[in-house]
Amino acid sequence: MTTLLLHGLGGSPSQPLSLFSPIIPPTETVLAPDVRGHGDDQRVSGPASAFSLAALASDVASQVRSSVGDTPLTVIGISMGAGIALRLALAAAASAPDALAIGRLVFVRPAFTDVPLPRNLLPFPVIGSLLSRLGAVEGERSFRGTALYREALEESPLGAEGLLEQFRSPGAAARARRLIEIPRSVAFSASESLASIGVPTAIAWAPRDPVHPVSVAEQWMDELDGAASIPLPARDDGYGAYVRATRVGVASWLGWGA
C-alpha cells in the first residue's frame, strides 16, 4: 500500500516524516505533501474558504491522485492533518468525484471538531494577528503576556512551547493567515455521519495537551463507530517516551513489524 502522512497546523512534512519514518515498512510508498501555506507551498491569498479543511483536503487529494491514482491509502494525520484526513475519508464515503481510495486511517491527537474555532484552537488566530501586526519577535513577546499562553503553560510546558514555535517557523509572519483562517474551519458537520466512513480507524491521544484535549478525541471516538483507541503518555512526562509510544501504538495497530 501507499502511506499518506499529513502534518499539523504551522508545520511541514518533516513533522510526520520524522515521527513515523522509522516504523513505515520499506515496501510502502510514502507521500507527505505540503498543505496550502505550509512547507514549500507559499499560497496564502484567496478567499477564506480556500483555508477550510474541506478545501485543504481537496488540494491534497489532487496532489496525491496525480501521484498514485486509485492506489489504496493508509492515511496518518497529526492534529490539523487528522482533520484533513477525516475530510478525505468523508469524501471517499460519499463517493465524491476524484475522492481518494482510503484503506485505513490513523488520527493522531485530533484538534478540530464540528464547531468553528473551538476553545482549544483560540490561540492560533491570536498568534496570526500578532504576527501580522508586530512580526515574529515582538509578536512572540506580546503573546507571552496573554492569558491564553499562561493557561497553556500551566497545563503543559511543551504545549505552550509548541504555540511559541508558530512565531519561529519559516516565513511565519508572511504566512500568518493560515493561523487566522484554518482554525475557523470544522472537521465535520452535524449533518455528516462519521460512521459512514466504514474503514478501519484508530485515534491516538494524550492527556494534558491544551491544543489537542482528550475531549476532542473522545468526541471523535463517539462519532466514529468502532474506532480503536491508542492511548499515549503525556508529552510533558517525557517526550522520548511519548514518541516511542506513538510509534509502537501505531505500528502495532497497522500490523507493521508484526
Secondary structure, 3 states (H helix, E strand, C coil): CEEEEECCCCCCCHHHHHHHCCCCCCCCEEECCCCCCCCCCCCCCCCHHHHCHHHHHHHHHHHHHHHHCCCCEEEEEECHHHHHHHHHHHHHHCCCCCCCCEEEEEEECCCCCCCCCCHHHCHHHHHHHHHHHHHHHHHHHHHCCCHHHHHHHHHCHHHHHHHHHHHHCCCCCCCCHHHHHHHHCCCCCCCCCHHHHCCCEEEEECCCCCCCCHHHHHHHHHHCCCCEEEECCCHHHCHHHHHHHHHHHHHHHHCCCC
